[in-house]
Amino acid sequence: MKLFCPDPKCKNHFPQPFTRWYDYHGTYNSCGTRRQRYRCKHCGKTFSARSLSIDYWTHRQIDYDELITHFISGYSVRGLARYFRTNTETIQNRFSRLSRNFIAVLSLLHHRSILCEDLVADGFESFCYSQDFPNNIHLLVGKESQFLYGFNYALMRRKGRYTKVQKQRCNRLYQHVDFASHTIKKAFKELLIQTTFLVHRPLLLRFYTDDKRQYKIALHEDPYTNQMKVHGIFSHLTVSSRVPRTLTNNLFSANYLDREIRKDLPEHHRETVCFARNVTNCLERLCVYFLHHNFIKKYRIGVTGEERTHAEVAGLNKQDIDRIRRKVTMKRSFYHEGEVSFGGFFDQLWRRAIPTPLKQSCDYLPKFALA
């Protein structure tokens, strides 16, 4: 592993090549292994190679590739804890580490990649904590590649018919929940901001959604997309939700990802007792699922000779994808890393600052997550 100073403010966080910018600083024992420590000549911070690893400050070794494989195969968090002979907190801790790496990679791609396809946006409905608090997880997907470019979260009130008891309970509970912070319109506006990072081309971008009223309002109020419309490089096209969800449907990419999430993740099955209890934990697990979907899963399963991933179809070369796959399961991403920028939903998710309905205390965030 390439060494660098773990202090993001230090000039040696991105050291010059072929320079001796550190000194040896003794050794220590960790997990039964003798490890070398180093000291930065510029800022004086001491560290080891483990300080730069995704396993920094852990006491139990878990194979991340094996964890991801079993997770996307339908294992719940409790099932994974039984398989690895540990507790659910340890499993969720590893999901948190992987999710931060996915956020860093996705943010980096937003600034370096050139979008070469049209986009599809749609909402995936589920719930967290209770069916009285459904949510809408917006997905931003490539129309041809099914590559996930971005996503975010919106909290909703319960829909449909209420019994008298349900109505009384919801009226009582909703007095203690802030729905205004995560509305569908606000979330879709933030998704449009994620879109602006992707567009570096003078060609027409077709943006497909269903005919939800909140989407039309958000697009009408967004200054960037309005400016693109004036220059003739942005077109918003709507598709009715009643149209059959076949390959010829322009929303197929989002519908396909909806189906896969519903099929693969137990917490999103219909009528299940295996549901999410914490919003941030749920979104971090989705990050890990999207990591597998983008960079590991084959674009078409069962098609002879098709070995490409969704990322390759989206335009990334195989060498970069292999590098990403190694990095996310080995290297620790830093919050203020120069090549990565955060904002909006992803910033909140990194900080574990998205509240769970009716939960009073904040989610625990380790200090090294912001170091």
C-alpha positions in Angstrom: 0.0 0.0 0.0 1.3 3.5 -0.9 2.1 5.5 2.2 0.9 9.1 2.7 0.3 11.3 5.8 -3.3 10.6 7.1 -3.7 14.3 8.0 -5.7 15.8 5.1 -4.3 19.3 5.8 -0.6 18.2 5.6 1.2 18.6 2.3 2.3 15.0 2.5 -1.3 13.8 2.3 -0.3 13.8 -1.4 3.4 13.3 -1.2 5.8 14.0 -4.0 7.0 10.8 -5.7 10.5 9.5 -4.9 10.8 11.6 -1.8 11.6 10.4 1.8 9.0 12.5 3.6 8.7 10.2 6.7 10.8 8.6 9.4 10.5 5.2 11.1 8.9 5.5 14.5 9.1 2.2 16.2 6.7 -0.8 16.1 3.6 -2.1 17.8 1.5 -5.3 18.1 -1.9 -5.4 16.5 -4.1 -8.6 16.1 -1.0 -10.7 16.8 1.1 -9.0 14.2 4.1 -6.7 14.6 3.5 -3.5 12.6 5.8 -0.6 11.7 5.0 2.9 12.7 6.0 6.1 10.7 6.3 9.8 11.5 5.6 12.6 9.0 8.6 15.0 8.7 6.3 17.9 8.0 3.5 17.8 10.5 4.9 15.3 13.0 1.9 13.0 12.9 2.6 9.3 13.6 0.8 6.5 11.7 1.1 3.0 10.4 0.0 1.3 7.2 -3.1 0.2 9.1 -4.0 3.9 9.6 -4.6 4.1 5.9 -6.5 0.8 5.6 -10.2 0.3 5.6 -9.7 -1.9 8.7 -8.3 1.0 10.7 -9.3 0.6 14.4 -10.9 -2.8 14.0 -10.2 -5.9 16.1 -11.8 -8.5 13.9 -10.8 -9.4 10.3 -13.7 -9.9 7.9 -13.3 -10.7 4.2 -15.1 -7.8 2.5 -15.4 -9.6 -0.9 -17.1 -12.5 0.9 -19.3 -10.1 2.9 -20.5 -8.4 -0.3 -21.1 -11.7 -2.1 -23.3 -13.0 0.7 -25.1 -9.7 1.2 -26.3 -9.4 -2.4 -27.3 -13.1 -2.3 -30.1 -12.3 0.2 -28.5 -12.6 3.6 -29.9 -10.2 6.2 -27.6 -8.4 8.7 -28.5 -11.0 11.4 -27.8 -13.8 8.9 -24.4 -12.3 8.1 -23.6 -12.0 11.8 -24.4 -15.7 12.2 -22.3 -16.6 9.2 -19.2 -14.7 10.3 -19.8 -15.6 13.9 -19.9 -12.0 15.2 -22.6 -9.5 16.2 -24.8 -7.2 14.0 -22.9 -4.1 15.1 -19.7 -5.4 13.7 -21.4 -6.3 10.4 -23.0 -2.8 10.1 -19.6 -1.2 11.0 -18.1 -2.9 7.9 -21.0 -1.7 5.8 -20.3 1.9 7.0 -16.7 1.6 6.0 -17.6 0.3 2.5 -20.3 2.9 2.0 -17.9 5.8 2.6 -15.5 4.3 0.0 -18.4 4.0 -2.4 -19.4 7.7 -1.8 -15.8 8.8 -2.4 -15.6 6.8 -5.7 -18.9 8.0 -6.9 -18.0 11.6 -6.1 -14.7 11.3 -7.9 -16.4 9.8 -11.0 -18.9 12.7 -11.1 -16.0 15.1 -11.8 -13.8 12.9 -14.0 -16.3 11.0 -16.2 -18.0 12.3 -19.4 -21.6 11.3 -19.5 -22.2 9.5 -22.8 -25.8 8.4 -22.4 -29.3 9.6 -21.4 -30.5 9.5 -17.8 -33.5 7.9 -16.0 -34.7 9.0 -12.6 -37.4 7.2 -10.5 -38.3 6.6 -6.9 -38.0 3.3 -5.1 -40.6 3.0 -2.3 -39.9 1.2 1.0 -40.1 2.0 4.7 -37.9 2.3 7.7 -38.7 1.8 11.4 -42.4 1.5 10.8 -44.9 1.3 7.9 -46.2 4.6 9.2 -43.0 6.2 7.8 -42.6 5.1 4.1 -39.7 6.6 2.2 -38.9 7.3 -1.5 -35.3 6.5 -2.5 -34.6 8.3 -5.8 -32.4 6.5 -8.3 -30.4 8.3 -11.0 -29.5 5.6 -13.6 -27.9 5.5 -17.1 -30.6 4.6 -19.7 -28.4 2.2 -21.6 -25.9 0.9 -19.0 -28.1 0.8 -15.9 -25.1 2.3 -14.1 -26.2 4.1 -10.9 -24.9 7.7 -11.0 -26.6 8.9 -7.8 -29.4 8.4 -5.3 -31.0 10.1 -2.3 -33.7 9.8 0.3 -37.1 11.4 0.9 -39.5 10.7 3.9 -43.2 10.5 3.3 -46.4 10.1 5.3 -48.4 6.9 5.0 -50.6 6.6 2.0 -53.8 4.7 1.3 -56.7 4.0 3.5 -56.5 4.3 7.3 -58.5 2.6 9.9 -59.6 4.8 12.8 -56.9 3.4 15.1 -54.2 3.9 12.4 -55.3 7.5 11.8 -55.2 8.4 15.5 -51.8 6.8 15.8 -50.3 8.6 12.8 -51.7 11.9 13.9 -50.0 11.4 17.2 -46.7 10.3 15.8 -46.4 12.8 13.0 -46.4 15.7 15.5 -42.9 14.6 16.5 -41.4 14.2 13.0 -39.9 16.8 10.6 -41.2 15.9 7.2 -40.2 19.2 5.6 -36.4 18.4 5.6 -36.7 15.4 3.3 -39.6 16.0 0.9 -39.8 14.4 -2.5 -39.4 17.8 -4.2 -36.3 18.7 -2.2 -34.8 15.3 -2.7 -35.4 15.4 -6.5 -33.8 18.9 -6.6 -30.8 17.5 -4.9 -30.7 14.7 -7.4 -30.7 17.3 -10.2 -27.6 18.9 -8.6 -25.9 15.5 -8.7 -26.8 15.5 -12.5 -25.0 18.8 -13.1 -21.7 17.2 -12.0 -22.1 14.6 -14.8 -22.8 16.8 -17.7 -19.6 17.9 -19.5 -20.9 17.6 -23.1 -22.5 19.9 -25.6 -24.9 17.1 -26.8 -28.6 16.8 -26.0 -29.3 15.1 -22.6 -32.6 13.4 -22.4 -33.8 13.1 -18.9 -36.6 10.5 -18.4 -39.0 10.4 -15.3 -42.5 9.4 -14.7 -45.3 12.0 -14.6 -45.1 12.7 -10.9 -46.1 16.3 -10.2 -43.2 17.0 -7.7 -40.7 16.2 -10.4 -42.1 18.7 -12.9 -42.1 21.4 -10.2 -38.5 20.7 -9.2 -37.4 20.8 -12.8 -39.2 24.0 -13.5 -37.6 25.7 -10.4 -34.0 24.4 -11.1 -31.9 27.2 -12.6 -29.2 24.9 -14.1 -31.6 22.7 -16.1 -33.5 25.8 -17.3 -30.3 27.2 -18.6 -29.5 24.0 -20.4 -33.0 24.1 -22.0 -32.3 27.6 -23.3 -29.1 26.3 -25.0 -31.0 23.3 -26.4 -29.0 20.6 -24.6 -31.6 19.3 -22.0 -34.9 17.7 -22.6 -37.3 16.3 -20.0 -39.4 13.4 -21.1 -42.1 11.8 -19.0 -43.4 8.2 -19.1 -46.7 7.1 -17.6 -46.4 4.7 -14.6 -49.2 2.6 -16.1 -47.2 1.7 -19.2 -46.0 -2.0 -19.1 -42.5 -2.2 -17.6 -40.9 -4.0 -20.5 -37.5 -3.5 -22.3 -39.1 -1.0 -24.6 -40.2 1.2 -21.7 -37.9 4.3 -21.5 -37.9 3.9 -17.7 -36.6 0.3 -17.9 -33.3 1.0 -16.3 -34.8 2.4 -13.1 -37.5 -0.3 -13.1 -34.9 -3.0 -13.5 -32.9 -1.6 -10.5 -36.1 -1.4 -8.5 -36.8 -5.0 -9.2 -33.3 -6.1 -8.3 -33.3 -4.3 -5.0 -36.7 -5.7 -4.1 -35.5 -9.2 -5.0 -32.0 -9.2 -3.4 -32.3 -7.3 -0.2 -34.6 -8.9 2.5 -35.3 -5.6 4.2 -37.1 -4.4 1.1 -39.2 -7.5 0.4 -43.0 -7.1 0.4 -44.7 -8.1 3.7 -41.5 -9.0 5.6 -40.5 -8.9 9.2 -36.9 -8.2 8.1 -37.2 -4.4 7.7 -34.8 -1.6 8.4 -34.8 0.0 11.9 -32.4 2.8 11.2 -32.4 5.1 8.1 -28.6 5.7 7.9 -27.8 2.0 8.3 -30.4 1.2 5.5 -28.8 3.8 3.1 -25.3 2.5 3.9 -26.3 -1.0 3.0 -27.8 0.3 -0.2 -24.4 1.9 -1.0 -22.8 -1.5 -0.7 -25.4 -3.0 -3.0 -24.9 -0.2 -5.6 -21.1 -0.8 -5.3 -21.6 -4.4 -6.4 -24.2 -3.4 -9.0 -21.9 -0.9 -10.7 -18.5 -2.5 -10.5 -18.8 -6.2 -9.9 -22.1 -7.5 -11.3 -22.2 -8.5 -15.0 -24.2 -6.2 -17.3 -26.2 -9.2 -18.6 -26.3 -12.6 -16.9 -26.8 -15.6 -19.0 -25.7 -14.0 -22.3 -22.8 -15.9 -23.9 -19.6 -13.9 -24.1 -21.0 -10.9 -22.0 -18.4 -10.3 -19.3 -18.7 -6.5 -19.0 -19.9 -4.8 -15.9 -22.4 -1.9 -15.8 -19.4 0.5 -15.3 -17.8 -0.7 -18.5 -21.0 -0.2 -20.5 -21.1 3.3 -19.0 -17.7 4.1 -20.4 -15.1 3.2 -17.7 -12.2 1.1 -18.8 -11.5 -2.2 -17.2 -8.2 -1.1 -15.6 -9.9 1.7 -13.7 -12.7 -0.6 -12.6 -10.2 -3.2 -11.2 -8.4 -0.4 -9.4 -11.7 0.8 -7.9 -12.6 -2.7 -6.7 -9.2 -3.1 -5.0 -9.4 0.3 -3.4 -12.9 0.1 -1.9 -12.1 -3.1 0.0 -8.6 -2.2 1.1 -8.0 1.6 1.3 -9.6 4.0 3.7 -11.1 7.2 2.1 -10.7 10.5 3.8 -13.4 13.1 4.2 -11.4 16.1 3.1 -9.4 14.3 0.4 -8.4 16.8 -2.3 -9.7 14.9 -5.3 -13.1 14.2 -3.7 -15.8 16.7 -2.9 -19.0 16.2 -0.9 -22.2 18.0 -0.6 -25.9 17.6 0.1 -27.2 14.1 0.7 -23.8 12.4 0.4 -22.3 14.7 3.0 -25.2 13.9 5.4 -24.8 10.2 4.8 -21.1 10.3 5.3 -21.7 12.1 8.7 -24.5 9.7 9.5 -26.7 12.8 10.0 -29.9 11.6 8.4 -32.4 11.1 11.2 -34.6 8.1 11.9 -38.2 9.0 12.6 -38.9 9.3 16.4 -35.3 8.5 17.3 -34.1 11.2 19.7 -30.3 10.5 19.8 -27.9 11.0 16.9 -26.3 8.0 15.2 -22.8 7.2 16.4 -20.0 8.5 14.1 -16.4 7.4 14.8 -13.8 10.2 14.9 -11.7 8.7 12.1 -14.6 9.1 9.7 -13.9 12.9 9.6 -10.2 12.8 10.2 
